[in-house]
Amino acid sequence: MAPKSCGFLVLFKPTTIQGAYLPNYRRDAPQVNQSSIFPNDILSAAFDRFMWNAMNSTFVPWKFYPRGTGPSVPQPVKNVSDIIRQCIQHIIIEETATSLPRNSTIDIDESYSLSISANGSVWISVASTNGAIYALHTLEQLFYASPDGSVYTPYVPVYIQDSPVYQHRGLNIDISRNYISSDHVTRTINAMSFNKFNRLHLHATDSQSWPLEVPALPDLAAKGTYRNSSIWSVADLERVQSHGISRGVQVFLEIDSPGHTAAIAYAYPDLIAAFNEQPWVSYGNESPSGQLKLNDSAVTTFMDTLYGDLLPRVSPYSDYFHTGGDELNANVYSLDPGIKSNTSDIIQPYFQSFIDHIHALVRAKNLTPIVWEETLLIWNISLPTNFTIIQTWKTSSVAEIVALGYNVIFGDSAHWYLDCGYGAFIDPSPTNPQSPIVPPYLDWCSPMNNWRQIYSYDPRVNISTEDQKLLLGGEIQIWGELTDPANLDGKIWPRAAAAAEVLWSGPKGPDGVNEGVTRRLAEMRERLVDFGFAASMVQMEWCLQNQGGCTQ
């Protein structure tokens, strides 16, 4: 006997299974504008996606039950008295505070509470649109598909009160070393939102390629990208930014400079010193070598034009602009006619002037500049503590930087680099008998950071409770040397989900790694696979079916 349809949800409790069932609400694709940046549209679209995803889920959690058992299938009943029905007339989402402007997520209250009562009422209370998005994702994750095709939750009644530990919960994607299309990025944003990430850092350009269209400098992408079909158009970037806002994910750009800029030479060779100089290892971390000149008025004009084009386009969607500043090679400036030295003391004032100039442009658009840690720690660049964020990638740097009073985005390479452990991209040279590229051909940051290593990361080590307030959050990072659309899913997911839990619920350290985390992450992986993501394995099926059987 099927329950009658009288609302969004139906409580359906035959003796074989307890919980709430979803009726056939709608099985056509959502029609609301899925990338609108206006709060009412965002909330309507989020609810529509919840219903669509829940009703079309095929995730039957059989792997999480002992062999030969599994979720019970509702059996036909003869007597209406054998069924307890309770229809839910509505899902109420109550917003208790006024949302901030659509582009701002600084200090936004992302908390939510969610309840499903015993009589079938669903209440969601939030203080922001982002909180509503996360609440609906949590509600969706309470539901499963049954082998008979129905959709149910065993969690009735339930009350959840939830809020994030860190305000910055991000993923950094390199879209330049190998071309990653805007379609692949918007798809990744969907999975990010489902895991309660709220920042996407686009490392948009690098030495090898400039894929980003800049209408004020049309040759940059036309000549700097690998091929004409590998360009992010103005429309592509805007679509990704608005899609992010609609999913509670703020998208911000990194234009790395003055290092990592060799690709500019394909369009504007006079701006770059030591382009593709050999041996390249003396002039850069990767080939081709080349960096922006630091004592050349043409470079200043170029940066004015570049930022004059980009900043007005990104500022409606973001609070930040990342200016890079990492891995600056001093030897390059011995070949720069305006400097002719590789001495740090001589280079530093020019670097300081460069940073002062571009950061003034960023702040003029009410954006906060982000820089990599070397800018501060290696080059001793003077940066205002209240108007600069430092991003770290080394284990020891976090404590040192917060001690100086700076806000920090953490994510060290020994834990949160997703590209480590896949081998070197550099071949041994046939003319170099002393080549360091030897078996087993490891990359610089091997081994791979598996999900347990990612989950065990605790950036608070050696940091006082007071200084921990300067930890804005973190980013897990996927660099692009050996990453392209074909392996993007499997490199990011589900390992990034482990970082997402750390950022939302707080770090637990190595002591927090346990079978419960394994099972949660394995379930998240199954849901991502159900969405069409080629997410990598978390645990062997036997271990999931035999809880406690794979511990030691």
Secondary structure in CASP SS format (residue, H / E / C, confidence):
PFRMAT SS
TARGET T0000
AUTHOR 0000-0000-0000
METHOD secondary structure of the structure
MODEL  1
M C 1.00
A C 1.00
P C 1.00
K C 1.00
S C 1.00
C C 1.00
G C 1.00
F C 1.00
L E 1.00
V E 1.00
L E 1.00
F E 1.00
K E 1.00
P C 1.00
T C 1.00
T C 1.00
I C 1.00
Q C 1.00
G C 1.00
A E 1.00
Y E 1.00
L E 1.00
P C 1.00
N C 1.00
Y C 1.00
R C 1.00
R C 1.00
D C 1.00
A C 1.00
P C 1.00
Q C 1.00
V C 1.00
N C 1.00
Q C 1.00
S C 1.00
S C 1.00
I C 1.00
F C 1.00
P H 1.00
N H 1.00
D H 1.00
I H 1.00
L H 1.00
S H 1.00
A H 1.00
A H 1.00
F H 1.00
D H 1.00
R H 1.00
F H 1.00
M H 1.00
W H 1.00
N H 1.00
A H 1.00
M H 1.00
N H 1.00
S C 1.00
T C 1.00
F C 1.00
V C 1.00
P C 1.00
W H 1.00
K H 1.00
F H 1.00
Y C 1.00
P C 1.00
R C 1.00
G C 1.00
T C 1.00
G C 1.00
P C 1.00
S C 1.00
V C 1.00
P C 1.00
Q C 1.00
P C 1.00
V C 1.00
K C 1.00
N C 1.00
V H 1.00
S H 1.00
D H 1.00
I C 1.00
I E 1.00
R E 1.00
Q E 1.00
C E 1.00
I E 1.00
Q C 1.00
H C 1.00
I E 1.00
I E 1.00
I E 1.00
E E 1.00
E E 1.00
T C 1.00
A C 1.00
T C 1.00
S C 1.00
L C 1.00
P C 1.00
R C 1.00
N C 1.00
S C 1.00
T C 1.00
I C 1.00
D C 1.00
I C 1.00
D C 1.00
E C 1.00
S C 1.00
Y E 1.00
S E 1.00
L E 1.00
S E 1.00
I E 1.00
S C 1.00
A C 1.00
N C 1.00
G C 1.00
S C 1.00
V E 1.00
W E 1.00
I E 1.00
S E 1.00
V E 1.00
A C 1.00
S C 1.00
T H 1.00
N H 1.00
G H 1.00
A H 1.00
I H 1.00
Y H 1.00
A H 1.00
L H 1.00
H H 1.00
T H 1.00
L H 1.00
E H 1.00
Q C 1.00
L C 1.00
F C 1.00
Y E 1.00
A E 1.00
S C 1.00
P C 1.00
D C 1.00
G C 1.00
S C 1.00
V E 1.00
Y E 1.00
T E 1.00
P C 1.00
Y C 1.00
V C 1.00
P C 1.00
V E 1.00
Y E 1.00
I E 1.00
Q E 1.00
D E 1.00
S C 1.00
P C 1.00
V C 1.00
Y C 1.00
Q C 1.00
H E 1.00
R E 1.00
G E 1.00
L E 1.00
N E 1.00
I E 1.00
D E 1.00
I C 1.00
S C 1.00
R C 1.00
N C 1.00
Y C 1.00
I C 1.00
S C 1.00
S H 1.00
D H 1.00
H H 1.00
V H 1.00
T H 1.00
R H 1.00
T H 1.00
I H 1.00
N H 1.00
A H 1.00
M H 1.00
S H 1.00
F H 1.00
N C 1.00
K C 1.00
F C 1.00
N C 1.00
R E 1.00
L E 1.00
H E 1.00
L E 1.00
H E 1.00
A C 1.00
T C 1.00
D C 1.00
S C 1.00
Q C 1.00
S C 1.00
W C 1.00
P C 1.00
L E 1.00
E C 1.00
V C 1.00
P C 1.00
A C 1.00
L C 1.00
P C 1.00
D H 1.00
L H 1.00
A H 1.00
A H 1.00
K H 1.00
G H 1.00
T C 1.00
Y C 1.00
R C 1.00
N H 1.00
S H 1.00
S H 1.00
I C 1.00
W E 1.00
S C 1.00
V H 1.00
A H 1.00
D H 1.00
L H 1.00
E H 1.00
R H 1.00
V H 1.00
Q H 1.00
S H 1.00
H H 1.00
G H 1.00
I H 1.00
S H 1.00
R C 1.00
G C 1.00
V C 1.00
Q E 1.00
V E 1.00
F E 1.00
L E 1.00
E E 1.00
I C 1.00
D C 1.00
S C 1.00
P C 1.00
G C 1.00
H C 1.00
T C 1.00
A H 1.00
A H 1.00
I H 1.00
A H 1.00
Y H 1.00
A C 1.00
Y C 1.00
P H 1.00
D H 1.00
L H 1.00
I E 1.00
A E 1.00
A C 1.00
F C 1.00
N C 1.00
E C 1.00
Q C 1.00
P C 1.00
W H 1.00
V H 1.00
S H 1.00
Y C 1.00
G C 1.00
N C 1.00
E C 1.00
S C 1.00
P C 1.00
S C 1.00
G C 1.00
Q E 1.00
L E 1.00
K C 1.00
L C 1.00
N C 1.00
D C 1.00
S H 1.00
A H 1.00
V H 1.00
T H 1.00
T H 1.00
F H 1.00
M H 1.00
D H 1.00
T H 1.00
L H 1.00
Y H 1.00
G H 1.00
D H 1.00
L H 1.00
L H 1.00
P H 1.00
R H 1.00
V H 1.00
S C 1.00
P C 1.00
Y C 1.00
S C 1.00
D C 1.00
Y E 1.00
F E 1.00
H E 1.00
T E 1.00
G E 1.00
G C 1.00
D C 1.00
E C 1.00
L C 1.00
N C 1.00
A H 1.00
N H 1.00
V H 1.00
Y H 1.00
S H 1.00
L C 1.00
D C 1.00
P C 1.00
G C 1.00
I C 1.00
K C 1.00
S C 1.00
N C 1.00
T C 1.00
S H 1.00
D H 1.00
I H 1.00
I H 1.00
Q H 1.00
P H 1.00
Y H 1.00
F H 1.00
Q H 1.00
S H 1.00
F H 1.00
I H 1.00
D H 1.00
H H 1.00
I H 1.00
H H 1.00
A H 1.00
L H 1.00
V H 1.00
R H 1.00
A H 1.00
K C 1.00
N C 1.00
L C 1.00
T E 1.00
P E 1.00
I E 1.00
V E 1.00
W E 1.00
E C 1.00
E H 1.00
T H 1.00
L H 1.00
L H 1.00
I C 1.00
W C 1.00
N C 1.00
I C 1.00
S C 1.00
L C 1.00
P C 1.00
T C 1.00
N C 1.00
F C 1.00
T C 1.00
I E 1.00
I E 1.00
Q E 1.00
T C 1.00
W C 1.00
K C 1.00
T C 1.00
S C 1.00
S H 1.00
V H 1.00
A H 1.00
E H 1.00
I H 1.00
V H 1.00
A H 1.00
L C 1.00
G C 1.00
Y C 1.00
N E 1.00
V E 1.00
I E 1.00
F E 1.00
G C 1.00
D C 1.00
S H 1.00
A H 1.00
H H 1.00
W H 1.00
Y E 1.00
L C 1.00
D C 1.00
C C 1.00
G C 1.00
Y C 1.00
G C 1.00
A C 1.00
F C 1.00
I C 1.00
D C 1.00
P C 1.00
S C 1.00
P C 1.00
T C 1.00
N C 1.00
P C 1.00
Q C 1.00
S C 1.00
P C 1.00
I C 1.00
V C 1.00
P C 1.00
P C 1.00
Y C 1.00
L C 1.00
D C 1.00
W C 1.00
C C 1.00
S C 1.00
P C 1.00
M C 1.00
N C 1.00
N C 1.00
W H 1.00
R H 1.00
Q H 1.00
I H 1.00
Y H 1.00
S C 1.00
Y C 1.00
D C 1.00
P C 1.00
R C 1.00
V C 1.00
N C 1.00
I C 1.00
S C 1.00
T C 1.00
E C 1.00
D H 1.00
Q H 1.00
K H 1.00
L H 1.00
L E 1.00
L E 1.00
G E 1.00
G E 1.00
E E 1.00
I E 1.00
Q E 1.00
I E 1.00
W C 1.00
G C 1.00
E C 1.00
L C 1.00
T C 1.00
D C 1.00
P C 1.00
A C 1.00
N C 1.00
L H 1.00
D H 1.00
G H 1.00
K H 1.00
I H 1.00
W C 1.00
P C 1.00
R H 1.00
A H 1.00
A H 1.00
A H 1.00
A H 1.00
A H 1.00
E H 1.00
V H 1.00
L H 1.00
W H 1.00
S H 1.00
G C 1.00
P C 1.00
K C 1.00
G C 1.00
P H 1.00
D H 1.00
G H 1.00
V C 1.00
N C 1.00
E H 1.00
G H 1.00
V H 1.00
T H 1.00
R H 1.00
R H 1.00
L H 1.00
A H 1.00
E H 1.00
M H 1.00
R H 1.00
E H 1.00
R H 1.00
L H 1.00
V H 1.00
D H 1.00
F C 1.00
G C 1.00
F C 1.00
A C 1.00
A C 1.00
S C 1.00
M C 1.00
V C 1.00
Q C 1.00
M C 1.00
E H 1.00
W H 1.00
C H 1.00
L H 1.00
Q H 1.00
N C 1.00
Q C 1.00
G C 1.00
G C 1.00
C C 1.00
T C 1.00
Q C 1.00
END
